[in-house]
Amino acid sequence: MTETTPGGRDDRPALARAVAVDPAKFAEAYWGRQPLLTRADELAGPAGFTDLLSPDAVDELLSERGLRTPFLRVADQGTVLPASAFTGSGGAGAEVGDQVIDDKIMSLYAGGATLVLQGLHRIWPPLIDYARRLGAELRQPLQVNAYLTPAGNKGFATHYDTHDVFVLQVDGTKRWRIHEPVLPEPLERQAWGGRADEVGAVADGPATLDVVLAPGDALYLPRGWLHSAQAQGERSLHLTFGVRALTRYALVEELLGLAAEAQRLRATLPYALDVADPDAVAPELTATVEALRDWLLTADPAVVAARLRDRAWPAQRPQPVRPLAQLAFAEQLGPDDRITVRDGLRWHLREDGPEHVLLRLTDRTLRFPAYCAAAVRTALDGGPHRVGDLPELDDDADRLVLARRLLREALTVRAR
């Protein structure tokens, strides 16, 4: 039986809402390799995904939430319309000129345009929560879009994405035609537009997978797989979770950045070298490859990991904090209150001489007295902790000072 929180959240592992196979099997057989179709009756728990986003929720976003670009795109016959076609002044007091105008949107949608709600992991609470949990399980940053397509229409021509995608069909039905990649595992800078002719030629052939998704169905697509989707006899609403995974090429980029430390690789090329002459360049290329290979053997994994951390951490935001409630809780904090780390917070604690420790975060670094190290580690270890139980501090007064600072720095929150 599916467990839910008092607020009604589905507390299964987040991945279990998108695939029915065991996570280990998914990682081995499908992740980055091949598509996976999962029908609604294979997924345990509540049917469908309307708890994450519903047609009524889309109406609310479009009409009552003051939505602005770029949180909405509109595509008509495969062409993305300029924002001026559906935005305008927010009216008295709003002082914005790009607010979504609901009657313009209604007209475009009625004429066959597809509406793309973007960045829903930042603006719609159920998706903020679910995307954070799924991202934590995958250890990758996510973006969430919703596609609302009128009956019989297709928003975009056959294309591929440079990130993996989980598709959750919310409402209506949509036919998906999927073809094998023309460029397996493309990087972000290798978008499909540069291979439009190849994509079109492959799309004209038989599909690897030709399926109709109904409400509650899910589809996983690795980056590079060609796809197009068309609503059937009714409107279609589906969610896409884009997974921007790091690649081995990211390692290459960081290694090349560090390679500037190698003097042999900084050496000037010979005087008057004709760089257009392959015969002249060949020996220099051989020497450079040799120097690079020798330097790569000395690369420190800890240094590379630190650079990857700086690249990856900013891409994913931690659990939202309610500023007024957080500050009120900190002000009234007592030894019996419980705190826990802010879900999704990225941190690294290290010594800074004999008297201090440094807490490295995504956007800043904080310094604490060394005697607070054990208490900080405990507070951020993922479990709920009674403030009066924080270790290696002299008394409850010290514990309250530290706990209040952790709350005011938005590192911890009230434990449920």
C-alpha positions, 0 to 999 in steps of 0.5 A: 500500500502506498504511504502518504504524508499527512498533506497527501504527498506520495512518499514512494521513491520518486523514481518508482512513479516513472518506471516500474523496474528496480532502480538497479536494473534501470541503471544497468539496462536503460539509463542513457542506453534505451527508451523504457515505456511503463504503462499506468497499470505497472506503476503501483500506488495512485493512478495518474499524475494529476496530483503533480499537475492537472488541467485545472492547475494549468488554468490557474497558472495561465490566468491567476498567477501572474505568469511571465516569460520565460515560464511560458512558450507557445509553438504553432506548427513547429514555430516558437512564437515571439513573446509579444504574441501572448504577453502584455502589461500587468496593469496598474501597480504590476510594472511589468510588460511581459505578463501572460495575457490569458485571452491571447493564450486562449485564442492561440490555443484554440487555433491549434498552438501548443503551450509549453509551461517551463521551469515548473520545478520553480513555481508549482509546489507539487512539482517543486517537491517531486522534482527535488526528490527525483533529482536527489535519487538520480543525483542530477539537476532537473528541469520540469516542463508541461506541454498542453497540445490541442486535439490532433496537433503536434507542437514540434517536428521530430527532434532530439534532446541533449538531456535525458527525459522522463515523460509523464502523461497527465491528461488525454492521449498522445502518440509518440514516434521514436527513432534511434539516434543520428548522434548517440549521447549528444552534448548540449552544444550538439543540438539537433538543428545542426543535423536537421537533414539526418534527423528528417531522413531517419524520421521518414523511416520506420519508428523504433517505438510507436506508442500512444501514451494514456493518462498514468503512462510514463516514458523514459528517453535517453538523450539523442533519441529522436521523437515527435508527439501528436495529440490524438482525439482530445487535448493532451497534457504531459510533463517532461523531466529533463535530466542534465547529467554530467558527461565524461566530456565534462571531465575532459573540460575540467582536465584541460582547464587544469592542464595550464599548470603543465609547463610543457603544455604552455611551451611556445610553438617553434619560431615561424612554424607554418601551422597550415602545413600538416607535416610541420604540425605533426611533430609538435602534435606528437610532442603535445599529446605526449606531454598531455598524457604525462600530465594526465597521469598526475591529475588529482581526483580530489582537485577534479572533483572540486571543479565538478562540484563547482559546476554541478552544485549551482544547477540544483536548488535545495528545499524552499524555505518560508522566510517568516516561519523560519525566522519565527521558529529560530526566534522561539527555539528551545532545547526540545525543538528538532531541526534537520538539514534543508533537503537538497543542501550541498555542503562540505566541511573542512578544517581551517587551522586549529581553531576554525572549520569552514563550511563550503556551500553552493553560493558561499563559505561559512566559518565556525569555531572548531569546537562546533564541528561535530554539532554542525556535522550532526545537524546536517547529516540528514536526520532529525535532531533535538537541539539539546542533543547536539554533541560536544557543546558545553550547554544548551545556551551554546546549542541554541546559539548554533542552531539559530545560526543554522536556521538563519543561514537557511542550512536547517529547517524545522523537522517534521 
